[in-house]
Amino acid sequence: MNTTKSLKRVLGLAAMTAIAVGFAGPANASPAPPKADTSLLGTWVNSNGLTRSVKQIVIVPNRSSSVNVDAFGSCTPTLCEWGSVPAITYGTSVSSTTGTAFQSNQRFLSRGAEWSRTSLQGNVVKTAVGLRLVVREMTVFEDGSGRRNYAVTDVFQRGEGKSITRLGLPVSTYPLGKAPALTWAAFGSWTAVSPSGGLVSVKISGSPVAPVVSTAGQCSPTPCSWGSSRGITYGTSISSTVGGTVLAPFTFGFKKAQLVVQYTTLSTGQPALRVYVYNEFTDGSGRSNYLLNQTFVRV
């Protein structure tokens, strides 16, 4: 959570093929495979004990072979429980039988009025010191407080903590919130370093306050256009006026996909985009939801 955020919150998912203002997103818990890998389950504690964001995450299996996720934010005098919500599990390909990545989405109310939404996107990774859960938190505010959308990434390790005591409020849409301006450095045409069956190109156009993300997937004999999506921008804190992260949701007749695009600089000093593609199949084909991570450089 944020330093000024003592309640709970959410950001839902939205998708579209053509540019639009309204956003409609994926199911709260997809019935499609893969099953949640057992490495996801358990209590995870933030490796940064001084964090003012999420302190603890509890992940438990549910009846749909996916997981329910509960987060506990930094509050005083005790942690704030967000409430358990169903999550979507992702593998590494359409044929994955188990997955180590998840995405949860929930909203938060105050006196019956929604004031914030948060999406948690986590993935278990192997490190030299054991398994770690890397979690991206993407939050928007809807209370007119002037706080801006922000995204932070934290690393969690296994530990002990509080137990789940309440249900949260799952959602499946993304409001625009109060978005910071997207950095101009992210605009332009970008090509995949290694398409590997994923995306081959990304183009960011529009304006800093209303960015538009266009992309194309790897097809034969020519790339398949995904169309364009109005992006939602996030900074690094509630006071950021410029951000380098944008969420671009898409929907098709057979699947939904959410692109999380982050502007960065490679070790060589070369500008780049890190693009995380969350693919969710909705056609009952039996194909597994999967997460794809790609790097793009300027054309």
C-alpha positions as CSV (number, residue, x, y, z in Angstrom):
1,M,0.0,0.0,0.0
2,N,0.9,3.7,-0.1
3,T,2.0,5.8,2.8
4,T,-1.3,7.6,2.8
5,K,-3.4,4.6,2.0
6,S,-4.8,3.0,5.2
7,L,-7.8,1.3,3.7
8,K,-7.9,-1.4,1.0
9,R,-8.1,-1.0,-2.7
10,V,-8.3,-2.4,-6.3
11,L,-7.7,-2.1,-10.0
12,G,-9.8,-4.3,-12.3
13,L,-8.9,-5.5,-15.8
14,A,-10.3,-4.2,-19.0
15,A,-10.0,-5.1,-22.6
16,M,-10.9,-4.0,-26.2
17,T,-9.7,-4.3,-29.7
18,A,-10.5,-0.8,-30.9
19,I,-9.8,2.5,-29.1
20,A,-12.6,3.2,-26.6
21,V,-13.2,5.0,-23.3
22,G,-15.0,2.2,-21.4
23,F,-13.0,-0.8,-20.3
24,A,-14.4,-4.4,-19.8
25,G,-12.2,-7.1,-18.5
26,P,-11.6,-10.7,-17.8
27,A,-13.3,-13.0,-15.4
28,N,-12.4,-12.8,-11.8
29,A,-11.3,-16.4,-11.8
30,S,-10.9,-18.1,-15.2
31,P,-12.1,-21.7,-15.5
32,A,-9.4,-22.3,-18.1
33,P,-6.2,-24.2,-17.2
34,P,-3.5,-24.3,-15.9
35,K,-3.8,-25.4,-12.3
36,A,-2.0,-23.4,-9.7
37,D,1.5,-24.8,-9.0
38,T,2.0,-25.8,-5.3
39,S,4.9,-23.4,-5.2
40,L,2.4,-20.5,-5.3
41,L,0.6,-21.6,-2.1
42,G,1.3,-20.3,1.3
43,T,2.1,-17.1,3.2
44,W,4.5,-14.7,1.6
45,V,6.1,-11.8,3.5
46,N,7.7,-8.7,1.9
47,S,11.5,-8.9,2.0
48,N,11.5,-5.2,2.7
49,G,10.4,-4.9,6.3
50,L,10.2,-1.1,6.0
51,T,7.8,-1.1,3.1
52,R,4.7,1.1,3.2
53,S,3.1,-1.1,0.6
54,V,1.8,-4.7,0.8
55,K,3.4,-6.4,3.8
56,Q,2.0,-9.9,3.4
57,I,0.2,-12.1,0.8
58,V,-1.7,-15.3,1.5
59,I,-2.4,-17.6,-1.4
60,V,-4.7,-20.6,-1.0
61,P,-6.2,-23.1,-3.6
62,N,-9.8,-22.8,-4.6
63,R,-12.4,-25.1,-6.3
64,S,-11.5,-23.9,-9.8
65,S,-8.0,-25.3,-9.5
66,S,-6.7,-21.7,-9.3
67,V,-6.1,-19.7,-6.2
68,N,-7.6,-17.1,-3.9
69,V,-5.3,-14.2,-2.9
70,D,-5.5,-12.0,0.2
71,A,-3.1,-9.1,0.8
72,F,-2.3,-7.3,4.0
73,G,-1.2,-3.7,3.7
74,S,1.0,-1.5,5.9
75,C,-1.3,0.2,8.4
76,T,-1.0,1.3,12.0
77,P,-1.4,-0.2,14.6
78,T,-2.1,-3.5,12.7
79,L,-2.0,-4.6,9.1
80,C,-5.0,-3.9,6.9
81,E,-6.5,-7.0,5.4
82,W,-7.8,-6.5,1.9
83,G,-9.9,-9.6,1.8
84,S,-9.6,-12.8,-0.2
85,V,-10.5,-12.7,-3.9
86,P,-10.2,-15.3,-6.7
87,A,-7.2,-14.9,-9.0
88,I,-6.4,-16.1,-12.5
89,T,-3.4,-18.5,-12.8
90,Y,-1.0,-18.3,-15.8
91,G,1.5,-20.8,-17.1
92,T,4.4,-20.2,-19.6
93,S,2.6,-21.5,-22.7
94,V,-0.8,-22.6,-24.1
95,S,0.1,-26.2,-23.1
96,S,1.1,-25.6,-19.5
97,T,-0.5,-27.9,-17.0
98,T,0.5,-25.8,-14.0
99,G,1.3,-22.2,-13.5
100,T,3.4,-20.1,-11.1
101,A,1.9,-16.7,-12.0
102,F,-1.3,-15.1,-10.9
103,Q,-3.4,-11.9,-11.3
104,S,-6.0,-10.7,-8.8
105,N,-8.2,-7.7,-9.0
106,Q,-10.4,-6.0,-6.3
107,R,-12.1,-2.9,-5.3
108,F,-12.4,-1.0,-2.0
109,L,-15.4,0.8,-0.5
110,S,-15.8,3.5,2.1
111,R,-19.4,3.9,3.3
112,G,-20.6,2.0,0.3
113,A,-18.7,4.1,-2.3
114,E,-15.9,2.8,-4.3
115,W,-12.7,4.8,-3.8
116,S,-9.9,2.7,-5.1
117,R,-8.9,-0.5,-7.1
118,T,-5.8,-2.6,-7.2
119,S,-4.5,-5.4,-9.3
120,L,-1.8,-7.7,-8.0
121,Q,0.3,-9.5,-10.6
122,G,2.7,-12.1,-9.1
123,N,5.1,-14.8,-10.3
124,V,7.2,-17.3,-8.4
125,V,10.9,-17.2,-9.4
126,K,13.9,-19.3,-8.4
127,T,16.8,-17.4,-6.8
128,A,20.1,-18.4,-5.3
129,V,18.5,-18.1,-1.8
130,G,15.3,-20.0,-2.7
131,L,11.9,-19.3,-4.2
132,R,10.7,-15.7,-4.2
133,L,7.3,-14.2,-5.2
134,V,7.7,-11.0,-7.3
135,V,4.5,-8.9,-7.2
136,R,3.5,-5.9,-9.2
137,E,0.9,-3.7,-7.5
138,M,-1.1,-1.4,-9.8
139,T,-3.5,1.0,-8.1
140,V,-5.9,3.7,-9.1
141,F,-7.9,6.2,-6.9
142,E,-11.4,7.3,-7.6
143,D,-12.1,9.4,-4.6
144,G,-11.2,12.8,-6.0
145,S,-8.3,13.1,-3.6
146,G,-5.8,14.0,-6.4
147,R,-3.7,10.9,-5.8
148,R,-2.4,9.5,-9.0
149,N,-2.2,6.0,-10.4
150,Y,0.9,4.2,-9.3
151,A,2.7,0.8,-9.8
152,V,5.3,-0.7,-7.5
153,T,7.1,-4.1,-7.6
154,D,8.1,-5.9,-4.4
155,V,9.8,-9.2,-3.6
156,F,8.3,-11.6,-1.1
157,Q,9.7,-14.6,0.7
158,R,8.0,-17.4,2.6
159,G,7.1,-16.7,6.2
160,E,4.5,-16.6,8.8
161,G,1.8,-14.0,9.3
162,K,-1.9,-13.3,9.6
163,S,-4.6,-15.7,8.4
164,I,-7.5,-14.9,6.0
165,T,-10.5,-13.7,8.0
166,R,-12.7,-12.0,5.3
167,L,-13.7,-11.9,1.7
168,G,-12.7,-9.1,-0.6
169,L,-14.6,-7.5,-3.5
170,P,-13.4,-8.9,-6.9
171,V,-13.9,-6.8,-10.1
172,S,-13.1,-7.2,-13.7
173,T,-12.8,-3.7,-15.1
174,Y,-10.1,-0.9,-15.1
175,P,-11.1,2.7,-14.4
176,L,-8.8,5.4,-15.8
177,G,-8.2,6.9,-12.4
178,K,-6.1,10.0,-12.2
179,A,-3.3,9.0,-14.5
180,P,0.1,10.7,-14.7
181,A,1.4,11.7,-18.1
182,L,3.2,8.9,-19.9
183,T,6.9,9.8,-20.5
184,W,7.6,11.0,-24.0
185,A,10.5,8.5,-24.2
186,A,8.1,5.6,-24.4
187,F,6.4,6.9,-27.6
188,G,7.2,5.6,-31.1
189,S,7.7,2.2,-32.8
190,W,9.4,-0.7,-31.1
191,T,10.4,-4.1,-32.3
192,A,10.7,-7.4,-30.4
193,V,14.2,-8.5,-29.6
194,S,13.0,-12.1,-29.9
195,P,9.3,-12.6,-31.0
196,S,9.3,-16.4,-30.1
197,G,5.7,-16.8,-31.0
198,G,4.6,-13.7,-29.2
199,L,4.4,-10.1,-30.2
200,V,6.6,-8.7,-33.0
201,S,5.9,-5.0,-32.6
202,V,4.5,-2.3,-30.3
203,K,3.7,1.3,-31.2
204,I,2.8,4.0,-28.7
205,S,1.0,7.0,-30.1
206,G,-1.6,9.5,-28.9
207,S,-0.6,11.9,-26.2
208,P,1.0,11.7,-22.8
209,V,-2.4,12.1,-21.1
210,A,-4.2,9.7,-23.5
211,P,-1.6,7.2,-24.8
212,V,-2.7,4.6,-27.4
213,V,-0.9,1.2,-27.7
214,S,-1.0,-0.7,-31.0
215,T,0.6,-4.1,-31.4
216,A,1.0,-7.1,-33.7
217,G,1.6,-10.7,-33.1
218,Q,3.8,-13.2,-34.8
219,C,1.9,-14.9,-37.7
220,S,2.7,-16.4,-41.1
221,P,3.3,-15.0,-43.6
222,T,2.8,-11.6,-42.1
223,P,2.3,-10.3,-38.5
224,C,-1.3,-10.2,-37.2
225,S,-2.5,-6.8,-36.0
226,W,-4.1,-6.7,-32.6
227,G,-5.5,-3.3,-33.2
228,S,-5.2,-0.4,-30.7
229,S,-6.1,0.2,-27.0
230,R,-6.3,3.3,-25.0
231,G,-3.7,2.9,-22.3
232,I,-3.8,3.7,-18.5
233,T,-0.7,5.2,-17.2
234,Y,1.0,4.6,-13.8
235,G,3.8,6.5,-12.0
236,T,5.9,5.3,-9.1
237,S,4.0,7.0,-6.3
238,I,0.7,8.8,-5.7
239,S,2.4,12.1,-6.4
240,S,4.0,11.2,-9.7
241,T,3.1,13.6,-12.5
242,V,5.0,11.5,-15.1
243,G,4.9,7.7,-15.4
244,G,6.7,5.0,-17.3
245,T,4.2,2.2,-17.0
246,V,1.0,1.7,-19.1
247,L,-1.6,-0.9,-19.1
248,A,-3.3,-1.7,-22.4
249,P,-6.2,-4.2,-22.4
250,F,-7.3,-6.1,-25.6
251,T,-10.1,-8.5,-26.2
252,F,-10.7,-11.0,-29.1
253,G,-13.4,-13.6,-29.8
254,F,-11.3,-16.3,-28.2
255,K,-9.2,-14.6,-25.6
256,K,-8.5,-11.5,-23.6
257,A,-5.0,-10.0,-23.1
258,Q,-3.6,-7.4,-20.9
259,L,-0.3,-5.7,-21.8
260,V,1.7,-4.1,-19.0
261,V,4.3,-2.0,-20.8
262,Q,7.3,-0.5,-18.9
263,Y,9.8,1.9,-20.3
264,T,13.3,1.1,-19.2
265,T,17.0,1.3,-20.1
266,L,19.1,-1.8,-20.8
267,S,22.5,-2.3,-19.3
268,T,24.0,-1.0,-22.6
269,G,22.2,2.3,-22.1
270,Q,19.7,1.5,-24.9
271,P,16.1,2.5,-24.4
272,A,13.7,-0.4,-24.3
273,L,10.2,-1.5,-23.4
274,R,9.5,-4.5,-21.1
275,V,6.2,-5.9,-22.1
276,Y,4.3,-8.5,-19.9
277,V,1.4,-10.1,-21.8
278,Y,-1.3,-11.8,-19.7
279,N,-3.2,-14.1,-22.0
280,E,-6.6,-15.5,-20.9
281,F,-8.5,-17.9,-23.1
282,T,-12.3,-17.6,-23.1
283,D,-13.4,-20.0,-25.8
284,G,-13.4,-23.3,-23.9
285,S,-10.7,-24.7,-26.1
286,G,-8.7,-26.1,-23.2
287,R,-5.7,-23.9,-24.0
288,S,-3.9,-22.7,-20.9
289,N,-3.8,-19.1,-19.8
290,Y,-0.1,-17.9,-20.0
291,L,2.2,-15.0,-19.3
292,L,4.7,-13.8,-21.8
293,N,7.6,-11.5,-21.0
294,Q,9.3,-9.7,-23.9
295,T,11.8,-6.9,-24.5
296,F,11.4,-4.4,-27.3
297,V,13.9,-1.9,-28.8
298,R,13.4,1.0,-31.1
299,V,12.8,0.2,-34.8
